Amino acid sequence: MNKAYLMANFNDWVCDPRLEIAAVRQFVTDPSLIGSTFRGKFLVWESSGSQGIPGVFVQDDAAMAIYDALEATRRRVPNPALRMLDPWGVFDRIAFIGATNGHFASTVSIERLRRLNPFLSSALRSISFLQPPPALAQELARFNPRVIATYPSVAVMLAEKKAQGKLDISPQEIWTGGETLTGAMRTVISQAFHAEVINSYGASEFMSLAFECAHQRLHLNSDWAILEPVDEMNRPVPIGQAGCTTLLTNLANHIQPIIRYDLGDRVSIASMPCECGSVLPVIEVQGRSGDVLFLGDRSGRTPVSALALSTVVETIEELVDFQLIQTSSNELELNTELGGPLVNEALRRAKSVLESYLKSQNLGRIRVCCHAERPSARGRNGKVNRIIAWPRNSHR
């Protein structure tokens, strides 16, 4: 099953007649309703449509109770003694930094908690990263969060500001999710803030799929979610191997059933248990199944995997944050929000390895242009698509 088909048949998909797509879509157009319930009963959030198809997902109280329990009991706590003294997290001061202008899962979840418990509302805050960097730095300094929750790419941007002395905060924990966190990104973030980086994995279709243990390995909540890595024909792949995509079954949501749903992520399930002792299976998320780029001259454009290009760029460890945009059939643009001499040198090396790889694929001459200190293009929910394909039907 896939998002396009299910969204086209939304009224037949959901299991409550009060949920009609026209009314639900009207609800998510109003920012003032973020975190409130639809018709007094359902929580609604939207996906950004980063792959071209926006989605709307509905949860009832039973599903939300399960998501809350998974967050409360399975998210790793680096300082258990502090949690014993403050079990409700009153003094945590948690700042979510992301897109706050839409009904996205993270923003809705924060605002829901603020509405449910006004006593805790002062310790939770959603902060938009779309504001100018100086204003963002000032808002963060005023709030002085102990915990920051955000996307890895945003955490890297904040880490650079911290290293430059332009961000006066000292969080003790950085929670990341929503994008791939590489080892290089983790190092940059943790060194800049002298804080522990804790990663998780979730989706609009199931908020709390996996949490990281002390060994920095993601454990799937397999008692509430089933993930099936499959090949291009939706056939299961061997354990330990990443498929072309992954099928998700959500066992918590009975209002909008998600059964063997094409999630679009490349995931592998480890064959061996983790050293931490958890019985929950270990998974490795290798990013989105991604676009296919068609490169070369008009007489013979060749498909090139976006994942392959991303892997090539990631060999340059200093280039922890980047975006590769196809601007024509024979031109790529490699951008990073980072700056400085080391970044310029990293871009030069990335250009060289990219051009060598493309040449090895017999694509002809593919030009790679590089730019430092250039903001990444983000989806409505604030996520960065690492690779952006040029429309295949363009004739430029």
Contacts in CASP RR format, 6 or more apart in sequence:
PFRMAT RR
TARGET T0000
AUTHOR 0000-0000-0000
METHOD contacts of the structure
MODEL  1
MNKAYLMANFNDWVCDPRLEIAAVRQFVTDPSLIGSTFRGKFLVWESSGS
QGIPGVFVQDDAAMAIYDALEATRRRVPNPALRMLDPWGVFDRIAFIGAT
NGHFASTVSIERLRRLNPFLSSALRSISFLQPPPALAQELARFNPRVIAT
YPSVAVMLAEKKAQGKLDISPQEIWTGGETLTGAMRTVISQAFHAEVINS
YGASEFMSLAFECAHQRLHLNSDWAILEPVDEMNRPVPIGQAGCTTLLTN
LANHIQPIIRYDLGDRVSIASMPCECGSVLPVIEVQGRSGDVLFLGDRSG
RTPVSALALSTVVETIEELVDFQLIQTSSNELELNTELGGPLVNEALRRA
KSVLESYLKSQNLGRIRVCCHAERPSARGRNGKVNRIIAWPRNSHR
1 258 0 8 1.000
1 259 0 8 1.000
1 260 0 8 1.000
1 261 0 8 1.000
1 262 0 8 1.000
2 261 0 8 1.000
2 262 0 8 1.000
3 47 0 8 1.000
3 51 0 8 1.000
3 53 0 8 1.000
3 55 0 8 1.000
3 261 0 8 1.000
3 262 0 8 1.000
4 53 0 8 1.000
6 13 0 8 1.000
6 261 0 8 1.000
7 21 0 8 1.000
7 53 0 8 1.000
7 54 0 8 1.000
7 55 0 8 1.000
7 56 0 8 1.000
10 19 0 8 1.000
10 21 0 8 1.000
10 24 0 8 1.000
10 56 0 8 1.000
11 19 0 8 1.000
11 20 0 8 1.000
11 21 0 8 1.000
13 256 0 8 1.000
13 257 0 8 1.000
14 58 0 8 1.000
14 255 0 8 1.000
14 256 0 8 1.000
15 254 0 8 1.000
15 255 0 8 1.000
15 256 0 8 1.000
15 257 0 8 1.000
16 42 0 8 1.000
16 255 0 8 1.000
18 39 0 8 1.000
18 41 0 8 1.000
18 42 0 8 1.000
19 38 0 8 1.000
19 42 0 8 1.000
19 58 0 8 1.000
19 255 0 8 1.000
19 256 0 8 1.000
21 56 0 8 1.000
23 38 0 8 1.000
24 38 0 8 1.000
24 44 0 8 1.000
24 56 0 8 1.000
24 58 0 8 1.000
25 56 0 8 1.000
27 33 0 8 1.000
27 38 0 8 1.000
27 44 0 8 1.000
27 103 0 8 1.000
28 44 0 8 1.000
28 45 0 8 1.000
28 46 0 8 1.000
28 56 0 8 1.000
28 102 0 8 1.000
28 103 0 8 1.000
31 101 0 8 1.000
31 102 0 8 1.000
31 103 0 8 1.000
33 103 0 8 1.000
34 100 0 8 1.000
34 102 0 8 1.000
34 103 0 8 1.000
34 107 0 8 1.000
34 108 0 8 1.000
34 111 0 8 1.000
35 43 0 8 1.000
35 103 0 8 1.000
35 107 0 8 1.000
35 108 0 8 1.000
35 109 0 8 1.000
35 111 0 8 1.000
35 112 0 8 1.000
35 115 0 8 1.000
36 111 0 8 1.000
36 115 0 8 1.000
37 43 0 8 1.000
38 44 0 8 1.000
38 58 0 8 1.000
41 60 0 8 1.000
41 61 0 8 1.000
42 58 0 8 1.000
42 59 0 8 1.000
42 60 0 8 1.000
42 255 0 8 1.000
43 58 0 8 1.000
43 59 0 8 1.000
43 60 0 8 1.000
43 64 0 8 1.000
43 108 0 8 1.000
43 112 0 8 1.000
44 56 0 8 1.000
44 57 0 8 1.000
44 58 0 8 1.000
44 59 0 8 1.000
44 103 0 8 1.000
44 108 0 8 1.000
45 56 0 8 1.000
45 57 0 8 1.000
45 103 0 8 1.000
45 104 0 8 1.000
45 105 0 8 1.000
45 108 0 8 1.000
45 204 0 8 1.000
46 54 0 8 1.000
46 55 0 8 1.000
46 56 0 8 1.000
46 57 0 8 1.000
46 102 0 8 1.000
46 103 0 8 1.000
46 104 0 8 1.000
46 204 0 8 1.000
47 54 0 8 1.000
47 55 0 8 1.000
47 56 0 8 1.000
47 57 0 8 1.000
47 104 0 8 1.000
47 204 0 8 1.000
47 381 0 8 1.000
48 54 0 8 1.000
48 104 0 8 1.000
48 379 0 8 1.000
48 380 0 8 1.000
48 381 0 8 1.000
48 382 0 8 1.000
48 383 0 8 1.000
49 55 0 8 1.000
49 379 0 8 1.000
49 380 0 8 1.000
50 379 0 8 1.000
50 381 0 8 1.000
50 383 0 8 1.000
50 385 0 8 1.000
51 264 0 8 1.000
51 288 0 8 1.000
51 290 0 8 1.000
55 204 0 8 1.000
57 105 0 8 1.000
57 204 0 8 1.000
57 205 0 8 1.000
57 256 0 8 1.000
58 255 0 8 1.000
58 256 0 8 1.000
59 67 0 8 1.000
59 253 0 8 1.000
59 255 0 8 1.000
59 256 0 8 1.000
60 253 0 8 1.000
60 254 0 8 1.000
60 255 0 8 1.000
62 252 0 8 1.000
62 254 0 8 1.000
63 252 0 8 1.000
63 253 0 8 1.000
63 254 0 8 1.000
63 255 0 8 1.000
64 112 0 8 1.000
66 224 0 8 1.000
66 252 0 8 1.000
67 207 0 8 1.000
67 208 0 8 1.000
67 252 0 8 1.000
70 208 0 8 1.000
70 211 0 8 1.000
70 221 0 8 1.000
70 224 0 8 1.000
71 208 0 8 1.000
74 208 0 8 1.000
74 211 0 8 1.000
74 219 0 8 1.000
74 221 0 8 1.000
75 175 0 8 1.000
75 198 0 8 1.000
75 200 0 8 1.000
75 211 0 8 1.000
76 198 0 8 1.000
76 211 0 8 1.000
76 212 0 8 1.000
76 213 0 8 1.000
76 214 0 8 1.000
77 83 0 8 1.000
78 172 0 8 1.000
78 173 0 8 1.000
78 196 0 8 1.000
78 198 0 8 1.000
79 172 0 8 1.000
83 89 0 8 1.000
86 92 0 8 1.000
88 120 0 8 1.000
89 120 0 8 1.000
89 123 0 8 1.000
90 119 0 8 1.000
90 120 0 8 1.000
90 123 0 8 1.000
91 123 0 8 1.000
91 146 0 8 1.000
92 123 0 8 1.000
92 146 0 8 1.000
92 147 0 8 1.000
93 123 0 8 1.000
93 125 0 8 1.000
93 143 0 8 1.000
93 144 0 8 1.000
93 145 0 8 1.000
93 146 0 8 1.000
93 147 0 8 1.000
94 123 0 8 1.000
94 124 0 8 1.000
94 125 0 8 1.000
94 145 0 8 1.000
94 146 0 8 1.000
94 147 0 8 1.000
94 148 0 8 1.000
94 149 0 8 1.000
95 125 0 8 1.000
95 126 0 8 1.000
95 127 0 8 1.000
95 140 0 8 1.000
95 143 0 8 1.000
95 145 0 8 1.000
95 147 0 8 1.000
95 148 0 8 1.000
95 149 0 8 1.000
96 106 0 8 1.000
96 107 0 8 1.000
96 110 0 8 1.000
96 124 0 8 1.000
96 125 0 8 1.000
96 126 0 8 1.000
96 127 0 8 1.000
96 149 0 8 1.000
96 150 0 8 1.000
97 127 0 8 1.000
97 128 0 8 1.000
97 129 0 8 1.000
97 136 0 8 1.000
97 140 0 8 1.000
97 148 0 8 1.000
97 149 0 8 1.000
97 150 0 8 1.000
97 154 0 8 1.000
97 158 0 8 1.000
98 106 0 8 1.000
98 107 0 8 1.000
98 126 0 8 1.000
98 127 0 8 1.000
98 128 0 8 1.000
98 129 0 8 1.000
98 130 0 8 1.000
98 150 0 8 1.000
98 151 0 8 1.000
98 154 0 8 1.000
98 382 0 8 1.000
99 107 0 8 1.000
99 128 0 8 1.000
99 129 0 8 1.000
99 130 0 8 1.000
99 378 0 8 1.000
99 379 0 8 1.000
99 380 0 8 1.000
99 381 0 8 1.000
99 382 0 8 1.000
100 107 0 8 1.000
100 126 0 8 1.000
100 127 0 8 1.000
100 128 0 8 1.000
101 128 0 8 1.000
101 130 0 8 1.000
102 380 0 8 1.000
102 381 0 8 1.000
104 204 0 8 1.000
104 380 0 8 1.000
104 381 0 8 1.000
105 204 0 8 1.000
105 207 0 8 1.000
106 149 0 8 1.000
107 126 0 8 1.000
109 207 0 8 1.000
110 124 0 8 1.000
110 125 0 8 1.000
110 126 0 8 1.000
111 126 0 8 1.000
113 120 0 8 1.000
113 121 0 8 1.000
113 124 0 8 1.000
114 120 0 8 1.000
114 121 0 8 1.000
114 124 0 8 1.000
115 121 0 8 1.000
125 143 0 8 1.000
125 145 0 8 1.000
127 136 0 8 1.000
127 139 0 8 1.000
127 140 0 8 1.000
127 143 0 8 1.000
128 136 0 8 1.000
129 136 0 8 1.000
129 150 0 8 1.000
129 154 0 8 1.000
129 157 0 8 1.000
129 382 0 8 1.000
131 139 0 8 1.000
133 161 0 8 1.000
133 166 0 8 1.000
134 166 0 8 1.000
137 161 0 8 1.000
137 166 0 8 1.000
137 167 0 8 1.000
137 168 0 8 1.000
140 158 0 8 1.000
140 167 0 8 1.000
140 169 0 8 1.000
141 167 0 8 1.000
141 168 0 8 1.000
141 169 0 8 1.000
144 169 0 8 1.000
145 169 0 8 1.000
145 171 0 8 1.000
146 171 0 8 1.000
146 172 0 8 1.000
146 173 0 8 1.000
147 171 0 8 1.000
147 172 0 8 1.000
147 173 0 8 1.000
147 174 0 8 1.000
147 175 0 8 1.000
148 155 0 8 1.000
148 158 0 8 1.000
148 169 0 8 1.000
148 171 0 8 1.000
148 173 0 8 1.000
148 174 0 8 1.000
148 175 0 8 1.000
149 175 0 8 1.000
149 176 0 8 1.000
150 158 0 8 1.000
150 174 0 8 1.000
150 175 0 8 1.000
150 176 0 8 1.000
150 177 0 8 1.000
151 176 0 8 1.000
151 177 0 8 1.000
151 178 0 8 1.000
151 179 0 8 1.000
151 382 0 8 1.000
151 383 0 8 1.000
151 384 0 8 1.000
152 176 0 8 1.000
152 177 0 8 1.000
152 178 0 8 1.000
152 179 0 8 1.000
152 180 0 8 1.000
152 181 0 8 1.000
152 182 0 8 1.000
152 185 0 8 1.000
152 189 0 8 1.000
152 199 0 8 1.000
153 179 0 8 1.000
153 321 0 8 1.000
153 337 0 8 1.000
153 376 0 8 1.000
153 383 0 8 1.000
153 384 0 8 1.000
155 174 0 8 1.000
155 176 0 8 1.000
155 185 0 8 1.000
155 189 0 8 1.000
155 197 0 8 1.000
156 185 0 8 1.000
156 188 0 8 1.000
156 189 0 8 1.000
156 320 0 8 1.000
156 321 0 8 1.000
156 337 0 8 1.000
156 338 0 8 1.000
157 321 0 8 1.000
157 337 0 8 1.000
158 167 0 8 1.000
158 189 0 8 1.000
158 192 0 8 1.000
159 188 0 8 1.000
159 189 0 8 1.000
159 191 0 8 1.000
159 192 0 8 1.000
159 193 0 8 1.000
160 188 0 8 1.000
160 192 0 8 1.000
160 337 0 8 1.000
160 338 0 8 1.000
160 339 0 8 1.000
161 167 0 8 1.000
162 169 0 8 1.000
162 192 0 8 1.000
162 193 0 8 1.000
163 192 0 8 1.000
170 193 0 8 1.000
170 194 0 8 1.000
170 195 0 8 1.000
171 193 0 8 1.000
171 195 0 8 1.000
172 195 0 8 1.000
172 196 0 8 1.000
173 195 0 8 1.000
173 196 0 8 1.000
173 197 0 8 1.000
173 198 0 8 1.000
174 189 0 8 1.000
174 190 0 8 1.000
174 193 0 8 1.000
174 195 0 8 1.000
174 196 0 8 1.000
174 197 0 8 1.000
174 198 0 8 1.000
175 198 0 8 1.000
175 199 0 8 1.000
175 200 0 8 1.000
176 189 0 8 1.000
176 197 0 8 1.000
176 198 0 8 1.000
176 199 0 8 1.000
176 200 0 8 1.000
177 199 0 8 1.000
177 200 0 8 1.000
177 201 0 8 1.000
177 202 0 8 1.000
178 201 0 8 1.000
178 202 0 8 1.000
178 383 0 8 1.000
179 383 0 8 1.000
179 384 0 8 1.000
180 285 0 8 1.000
180 286 0 8 1.000
180 287 0 8 1.000
180 386 0 8 1.000
181 197 0 8 1.000
181 199 0 8 1.000
182 314 0 8 1.000
182 320 0 8 1.000
184 314 0 8 1.000
184 317 0 8 1.000
184 318 0 8 1.000
184 320 0 8 1.000
185 320 0 8 1.000
185 321 0 8 1.000
186 197 0 8 1.000
186 199 0 8 1.000
186 216 0 8 1.000
188 320 0 8 1.000
189 195 0 8 1.000
189 197 0 8 1.000
190 196 0 8 1.000
190 197 0 8 1.000
198 212 0 8 1.000
199 212 0 8 1.000
199 216 0 8 1.000
199 218 0 8 1.000
200 208 0 8 1.000
200 210 0 8 1.000
200 211 0 8 1.000
200 212 0 8 1.000
200 218 0 8 1.000
201 209 0 8 1.000
201 210 0 8 1.000
201 211 0 8 1.000
201 218 0 8 1.000
201 283 0 8 1.000
201 285 0 8 1.000
202 208 0 8 1.000
202 209 0 8 1.000
202 210 0 8 1.000
203 209 0 8 1.000
203 248 0 8 1.000
203 263 0 8 1.000
203 265 0 8 1.000
205 248 0 8 1.000
205 250 0 8 1.000
205 258 0 8 1.000
205 261 0 8 1.000
205 263 0 8 1.000
206 224 0 8 1.000
206 225 0 8 1.000
206 248 0 8 1.000
206 250 0 8 1.000
206 252 0 8 1.000
206 253 0 8 1.000
206 258 0 8 1.000
208 221 0 8 1.000
209 220 0 8 1.000
209 221 0 8 1.000
209 225 0 8 1.000
209 227 0 8 1.000
209 248 0 8 1.000
210 218 0 8 1.000
210 219 0 8 1.000
210 220 0 8 1.000
210 221 0 8 1.000
210 283 0 8 1.000
210 285 0 8 1.000
211 218 0 8 1.000
211 219 0 8 1.000
211 221 0 8 1.000
212 218 0 8 1.000
212 219 0 8 1.000
213 219 0 8 1.000
213 274 0 8 1.000
213 276 0 8 1.000
213 278 0 8 1.000
214 276 0 8 1.000
215 274 0 8 1.000
215 275 0 8 1.000
215 276 0 8 1.000
217 270 0 8 1.000
217 274 0 8 1.000
217 276 0 8 1.000
217 282 0 8 1.000
218 282 0 8 1.000
218 283 0 8 1.000
218 284 0 8 1.000
218 285 0 8 1.000
219 274 0 8 1.000
219 278 0 8 1.000
219 280 0 8 1.000
219 281 0 8 1.000
219 282 0 8 1.000
219 283 0 8 1.000
220 227 0 8 1.000
220 269 0 8 1.000
220 280 0 8 1.000
220 281 0 8 1.000
220 282 0 8 1.000
220 283 0 8 1.000
221 280 0 8 1.000
222 280 0 8 1.000
222 281 0 8 1.000
223 251 0 8 1.000
223 280 0 8 1.000
224 250 0 8 1.000
224 251 0 8 1.000
224 252 0 8 1.000
225 248 0 8 1.000
225 249 0 8 1.000
225 250 0 8 1.000
225 251 0 8 1.000
225 252 0 8 1.000
226 247 0 8 1.000
226 248 0 8 1.000
226 249 0 8 1.000
226 251 0 8 1.000
227 246 0 8 1.000
227 247 0 8 1.000
227 248 0 8 1.000
227 263 0 8 1.000
227 267 0 8 1.000
227 269 0 8 1.000
227 283 0 8 1.000
228 236 0 8 1.000
228 246 0 8 1.000
228 247 0 8 1.000
228 248 0 8 1.000
228 249 0 8 1.000
228 260 0 8 1.000
229 236 0 8 1.000
229 237 0 8 1.000
229 241 0 8 1.000
229 242 0 8 1.000
229 243 0 8 1.000
229 245 0 8 1.000
229 246 0 8 1.000
229 266 0 8 1.000
229 267 0 8 1.000
229 268 0 8 1.000
229 269 0 8 1.000
230 236 0 8 1.000
230 237 0 8 1.000
230 243 0 8 1.000
230 244 0 8 1.000
230 245 0 8 1.000
230 246 0 8 1.000
230 247 0 8 1.000
231 237 0 8 1.000
231 243 0 8 1.000
231 244 0 8 1.000
232 244 0 8 1.000
234 247 0 8 1.000
237 243 0 8 1.000
239 269 0 8 1.000
239 270 0 8 1.000
239 271 0 8 1.000
240 268 0 8 1.000
240 269 0 8 1.000
240 270 0 8 1.000
240 271 0 8 1.000
241 268 0 8 1.000
242 266 0 8 1.000
242 267 0 8 1.000
242 268 0 8 1.000
242 284 0 8 1.000
242 286 0 8 1.000
243 266 0 8 1.000
243 267 0 8 1.000
243 268 0 8 1.000
244 266 0 8 1.000
244 289 0 8 1.000
245 262 0 8 1.000
245 263 0 8 1.000
245 264 0 8 1.000
245 265 0 8 1.000
245 266 0 8 1.000
245 289 0 8 1.000
246 262 0 8 1.000
246 263 0 8 1.000
246 264 0 8 1.000
246 265 0 8 1.000
246 266 0 8 1.000
246 267 0 8 1.000
247 260 0 8 1.000
247 261 0 8 1.000
247 262 0 8 1.000
247 263 0 8 1.000
248 258 0 8 1.000
248 260 0 8 1.000
248 261 0 8 1.000
248 263 0 8 1.000
249 258 0 8 1.000
249 259 0 8 1.000
249 260 0 8 1.000
249 261 0 8 1.000
250 257 0 8 1.000
250 258 0 8 1.000
250 259 0 8 1.000
250 261 0 8 1.000
264 288 0 8 1.000
264 289 0 8 1.000
264 290 0 8 1.000
265 285 0 8 1.000
265 286 0 8 1.000
265 287 0 8 1.000
265 288 0 8 1.000
265 289 0 8 1.000
266 285 0 8 1.000
266 286 0 8 1.000
266 287 0 8 1.000
266 288 0 8 1.000
266 289 0 8 1.000
266 307 0 8 1.000
267 283 0 8 1.000
267 284 0 8 1.000
267 285 0 8 1.000
267 286 0 8 1.000
268 283 0 8 1.000
268 284 0 8 1.000
268 286 0 8 1.000
269 281 0 8 1.000
269 282 0 8 1.000
269 283 0 8 1.000
270 281 0 8 1.000
270 282 0 8 1.000
270 283 0 8 1.000
270 284 0 8 1.000
272 282 0 8 1.000
273 279 0 8 1.000
273 282 0 8 1.000
274 282 0 8 1.000
286 307 0 8 1.000
287 307 0 8 1.000
288 307 0 8 1.000
288 385 0 8 1.000
289 307 0 8 1.000
290 305 0 8 1.000
290 306 0 8 1.000
290 307 0 8 1.000
290 387 0 8 1.000
291 306 0 8 1.000
291 387 0 8 1.000
291 388 0 8 1.000
291 389 0 8 1.000
292 303 0 8 1.000
292 304 0 8 1.000
292 305 0 8 1.000
292 306 0 8 1.000
292 389 0 8 1.000
293 303 0 8 1.000
293 304 0 8 1.000
293 305 0 8 1.000
293 306 0 8 1.000
293 309 0 8 1.000
293 326 0 8 1.000
293 387 0 8 1.000
293 389 0 8 1.000
293 390 0 8 1.000
294 301 0 8 1.000
294 302 0 8 1.000
294 303 0 8 1.000
294 304 0 8 1.000
294 329 0 8 1.000
294 389 0 8 1.000
294 390 0 8 1.000
294 392 0 8 1.000
295 301 0 8 1.000
295 302 0 8 1.000
295 304 0 8 1.000
295 326 0 8 1.000
295 329 0 8 1.000
295 330 0 8 1.000
295 358 0 8 1.000
295 361 0 8 1.000
295 363 0 8 1.000
295 366 0 8 1.000
296 302 0 8 1.000
296 329 0 8 1.000
296 330 0 8 1.000
296 363 0 8 1.000
296 364 0 8 1.000
296 366 0 8 1.000
297 329 0 8 1.000
297 330 0 8 1.000
297 364 0 8 1.000
298 329 0 8 1.000
301 329 0 8 1.000
302 361 0 8 1.000
302 362 0 8 1.000
302 363 0 8 1.000
304 358 0 8 1.000
304 361 0 8 1.000
304 363 0 8 1.000
306 386 0 8 1.000
306 387 0 8 1.000
306 389 0 8 1.000
307 387 0 8 1.000
308 357 0 8 1.000
309 324 0 8 1.000
309 332 0 8 1.000
309 354 0 8 1.000
309 357 0 8 1.000
309 387 0 8 1.000
310 324 0 8 1.000
310 386 0 8 1.000
310 387 0 8 1.000
312 353 0 8 1.000
312 354 0 8 1.000
312 357 0 8 1.000
313 319 0 8 1.000
313 322 0 8 1.000
313 324 0 8 1.000
313 334 0 8 1.000
313 350 0 8 1.000
313 353 0 8 1.000
313 354 0 8 1.000
315 353 0 8 1.000
316 346 0 8 1.000
316 349 0 8 1.000
316 350 0 8 1.000
316 353 0 8 1.000
318 342 0 8 1.000
318 343 0 8 1.000
318 345 0 8 1.000
318 346 0 8 1.000
319 336 0 8 1.000
319 338 0 8 1.000
319 343 0 8 1.000
319 346 0 8 1.000
319 347 0 8 1.000
319 350 0 8 1.000
320 338 0 8 1.000
321 336 0 8 1.000
321 337 0 8 1.000
321 338 0 8 1.000
321 376 0 8 1.000
322 334 0 8 1.000
322 335 0 8 1.000
322 336 0 8 1.000
322 350 0 8 1.000
322 386 0 8 1.000
323 334 0 8 1.000
323 335 0 8 1.000
323 336 0 8 1.000
323 376 0 8 1.000
323 377 0 8 1.000
323 384 0 8 1.000
323 385 0 8 1.000
323 386 0 8 1.000
323 387 0 8 1.000
323 388 0 8 1.000
324 332 0 8 1.000
324 333 0 8 1.000
324 334 0 8 1.000
324 335 0 8 1.000
324 386 0 8 1.000
324 387 0 8 1.000
324 388 0 8 1.000
325 332 0 8 1.000
325 333 0 8 1.000
325 335 0 8 1.000
325 377 0 8 1.000
325 387 0 8 1.000
325 388 0 8 1.000
326 332 0 8 1.000
326 333 0 8 1.000
326 387 0 8 1.000
326 388 0 8 1.000
326 389 0 8 1.000
326 390 0 8 1.000
327 333 0 8 1.000
327 369 0 8 1.000
327 390 0 8 1.000
328 390 0 8 1.000
328 396 0 8 1.000
329 390 0 8 1.000
329 396 0 8 1.000
330 363 0 8 1.000
330 364 0 8 1.000
330 365 0 8 1.000
330 366 0 8 1.000
330 367 0 8 1.000
331 366 0 8 1.000
331 367 0 8 1.000
331 368 0 8 1.000
331 369 0 8 1.000
332 354 0 8 1.000
332 366 0 8 1.000
332 367 0 8 1.000
332 368 0 8 1.000
332 369 0 8 1.000
333 368 0 8 1.000
333 369 0 8 1.000
333 370 0 8 1.000
333 371 0 8 1.000
334 347 0 8 1.000
334 350 0 8 1.000
334 351 0 8 1.000
334 354 0 8 1.000
334 368 0 8 1.000
334 369 0 8 1.000
334 370 0 8 1.000
334 371 0 8 1.000
335 370 0 8 1.000
335 371 0 8 1.000
335 374 0 8 1.000
335 376 0 8 1.000
336 343 0 8 1.000
336 347 0 8 1.000
336 371 0 8 1.000
336 372 0 8 1.000
336 373 0 8 1.000
336 374 0 8 1.000
337 373 0 8 1.000
337 374 0 8 1.000
337 375 0 8 1.000
337 376 0 8 1.000
338 372 0 8 1.000
338 373 0 8 1.000
339 372 0 8 1.000
339 373 0 8 1.000
340 372 0 8 1.000
343 372 0 8 1.000
344 372 0 8 1.000
347 370 0 8 1.000
347 371 0 8 1.000
347 372 0 8 1.000
348 370 0 8 1.000
350 370 0 8 1.000
351 368 0 8 1.000
351 370 0 8 1.000
354 368 0 8 1.000
355 366 0 8 1.000
355 368 0 8 1.000
358 364 0 8 1.000
358 366 0 8 1.000
358 368 0 8 1.000
359 366 0 8 1.000
376 384 0 8 1.000
377 384 0 8 1.000
377 385 0 8 1.000
377 388 0 8 1.000
378 384 0 8 1.000
379 385 0 8 1.000
390 396 0 8 1.000
END
